[in-house]
Amino acid sequence: MAATARQECAARLHDRVAALVDVVLRARRTAVPQLERVNPRHRGSALNLVDYVAVRSQDVRDLQRDLSGLGVSSLGRMEAGVMSHLGAVLETLRVLAGRPEEEVGAPGPDEPGEPGAEVLRRNTAALLGPGREGRSTRIMVTFPSEAASDPRLVQDMVRAGMDVARINCAHDGPEQWAAMIGHVRAAGQALGREVRVAMDLAGPKLRTGPIEPGPQVEKIKPTRDSGGRVTAPARLWLGEADPAVDDDAPAVPVAGAAWTAARTPGERLRLKDARGSGRTLRVIEATGPGVLVECAKTVYFATGLAVRAEDGTEGVLGELPAVEQSLRVRAGDTVVLTRDLAPAPVRSESPFRIGCSLPEVFTDAREGQPAWIDDGRIRCRITSVGPDEIVLEVLQAGPDGTKLKAGKGINLPETDLRISSLTDEDRTHLPFVAEHADIVNMSFVRSREDVTDLLRELERIGNTALDVTLKIETVGGFESLPAMLLEAMRWQDVGVMIARGDLAVEAGFERMAEVQEEILWLCEAGHVPVVWATQVLESLAKKGLPSRAEVTDAAMGQRAECVMLNKGPFVVDAIEALDDILVRMEGHTRKKSDMLRRLNAWAPVVE
């Protein structure tokens, strides 16, 4: 390109970037009321957030290509410091155009005095605690119920690399939560690690109602090879299980401890099982409270069934839990969601009826809107809405049908549910969370008003030190994220969790990749730490072996400030693997050049 042509091109680009700066300055003026309410510590970050959303309200892809063609920064890494980046590009273009020195887009008094990346690092440490040697990305782990009674498990998790313990208020209760937190504090102190505690408020989760329980039966069966030969007998505990002896065998209660205490290894026990089949059990171990037995045949144990010992005495089985039942639905079937939460009858043919946990749905849902059940496994369309029933047509299910179970999530991505994200149950749990936890995770947050509601409740309780994380798991939450962040920045420390399970169903699996990227960019602009959550190394945590795609996904999570693992039998192995992946990826990830098309979801920033 000739010198004169290059100067003319630079001059044109200078004017286009200057026009973009004008857009940013207008957005700043509009956002003044919101910016004045922000915590002074976050004022510069909030201003940069407004700047970024203003830029993203424009389609600047052609400008980016032209800047790149001239050898100038293409604006693809401007999130952490928008105005300083635009100012640097303007100055470069001014020099290339041969124009006199000028002051365009001078920094305002509220802009951060330190690089945005440094502000984000500081905010991350304040919210999630210090990083570990070799990796800056923290690891959050969801606690299983067993963590309340197993301090060694908690210590193993901390030793493996857990930085934040996550407790879900939708499970267990205050007694178990207190025990878990006590184990976390003790493990952190013993190992010299600061481990934060985050507690999830359950929020208004829309779920299927109960289904009539099945028989109270426990079935065990031996392992057989392809020829039908038994390769390992079935095992079961009569009475209390002893995990140190066998932690895989199920247990059934026996009335009276004296009978189990009198059993000896090698003894044979006889019974007629729930089907009337005669069976012989051989005693493998006798621990006193429990007896480990084995059988080479399938056995159905039931409540009240008698087991006869060699000395003629009998042990009677206690109350067994009912078998969970389900409804098998197929494409073309009809599912009726009911306001009535009485256990749904089990039937094999359509139409199927099942309760719905949120009564507001029957007012807000509309005919023709989509509905997804059980994390997207069952795709439906609403065909009619009544005061007490919503009729769904099943559009997609598994080839052999899909089991519809009780307590499964229902997603209505196009339904405007007029409900608060802070439920009465959440308000009941919040005082405990405020007293014992470091972070509260707000579930299903959809609007700025939801954030205001939480902050007011914390002020009413008298705890303004509890840190807040907003869980983005709905389309409404994604679209309202800039406004919600500005409201949350009134608080001392704030973060965002990308809850990819529900969000993928709500936004559509085909949009999930782009949505999670946009959340990462926006939060980087606001210098807000992000937790990358849901199904990270899930196969490893649950089955002991990761898939190849999971390893790649975990590595991609390094771009967030924290990666969350869910619970599972192999969770300690998953923590160790994730720690290793994040350490290896530490020096590889800060690389991208984004094409900035217009984002209609985030325009305008303020209402």
Secondary structure, 3 states (H helix, E strand, C coil): CCHHHHHHHHHHHHHHHHHHHHHHHHHHHHCHHHHHCCCHHHHHHHHHHHHHHHHHCCCCHHHHHHHHHCCCCCCCCCHHHHHHHHHHHHHHHHHHHCCCCCCCCCCCCCCCCCCHHHHHHHHHHHHHCCCECCECCEEEEECCHHHHCCHHHHHHHHHHCCCEEEEECCCCCHHHHHHHHHHHHHHHHHHCCCCEEEEECCCCCCEECCECCCCCEEEECCEECCCCCEEECEEEEEECCCCCCCCCCCEECECCHHHHHCCCCCCEEEEECCCCCEEEEEEEEECCCEEEEEECCCEEEECCCEEECCCCCEEEECCCCCCCCCEEECCCCEEEEECCCCCECCCCCCCEEEEECCCCHHHHCCCCCEEEECCCCEEEEEEEECCCEEEEEEEECCCCCEEECCCCEEECCCCCCCCCCCCHHHHHHHHHHHHHCCEEEECCCCCHHHHHHHHHHHHHHCCCCCEEEEEECCHHHHHCHHHHHHHHCCCCCEEEEEEHHHHHHHHCHHHHHHHHHHHHHHHHHCCCCEEEECCCCHHHHHHCCCCHHHHHHHHHHHHCCEEEECCCCCHHHHHHHHHHHHHHHCCCCCCCCCCCCCCHHHCCCCC
